[in-house]
Each structure stands twice: as C-alpha cells, then as structure tokens.
Amino acid sequence: MIEHFEGREEHAALQKLAAEVVPGDVEMWRTTFMDAIDQLERFRLRQRIEVLQERVRDGGFSVLTAEEKAELLQLQAATRGA
C-alpha cells in the first residue's frame, strides 16, 4: 500500500508509520479500522442526504431526478434503520 503513495508528500510519513511497532494485536487494529470505515461511510451518507435535502429546500422535490428521489428515500430509510 505504501508504494501507492510513492512520489507524494505522504510517502515519507507512511514509511515511518510502517516501521513503527504499535501496541495491540491484529484483531484489535482490524476492529478499530473497520469501525473507522463504518463511521466514514455513515458520514458520507449523511452528507449525501444533506446535499439532496438542500436541493429540495431550494427548489422543491421536482428539482431532483427520479434516481435522486429514489436515492434520497433509500438513504433516509437506511439511516433510520441504522
């Protein structure tokens, strides 16, 4: 994964991190990582809902395409169930 950042400013910091020994076991880090990914996904969904809702507030529901209307309803239902 570090090779992906070769030539970018992040590369040196990632190499330094990779060389460090961090406390904890693999399962703990896997759980922490997956929790962070889940949190980012929830944030992405909330942002998308906010964008679509703002468009509705500004111009009414008719400004959304049929796909966006379906997406908004699906996202709202999914976040209620979460």
Secondary structure, 3 states (H helix, E strand, C coil): CHHHHCCCCHHHHHHHHHHCCCCCCHHHHHHHHHHHHHHHHHHHHHHHHHHHHHHHHHHCHHHCCHHHHHHHHHHHHHHHHC
